[in-house]
Amino acid sequence: MPKQKTHKGMQKRFKITGTGKAKHKNAFRGHKLQSKSAKRKLGLRQDNVITGKEAVTIANALRPGK
């Protein structure tokens, strides 16, 4: 039986917290920043947290053997 592998695309984009939630960085921070307000950019600095079924799906993709 082959081993299950970690989903490498998700590994680059998400991190699992100690309580099982998934963290990810915000979109729209790559370029064209001069057209965005300082308040908007300030809010985009924070990582977002995913909870619920989506967090479970992400956790399963990142920890396939458990």
C-alpha positions, 0 to 999 in steps of 0.5 A, a space after each residue: 500500500 503506498 503512503 499518503 502524501 502531504 498536499 504540497 500546494 496546501 502546505 505552502 498556503 496554510 498553517 495549522 494552529 495548536 487548536 486545529 484551526 487553519 491560518 492563511 495569509 491575505 490576498 491582494 498584498 502582492 502588487 498595486 499597493 499604491 492604489 490601496 488605502 493605508 487602512 486597507 493595507 493595515 488590515 491585510 497584514 493580519 493572517 486569517 483563521 479558518 474554522 469548521 469543516 474547511 479547517 478539518 479538510 485542510 488539516 487532513 491534507 496536511 497531516 495525511 497519516 493521522 
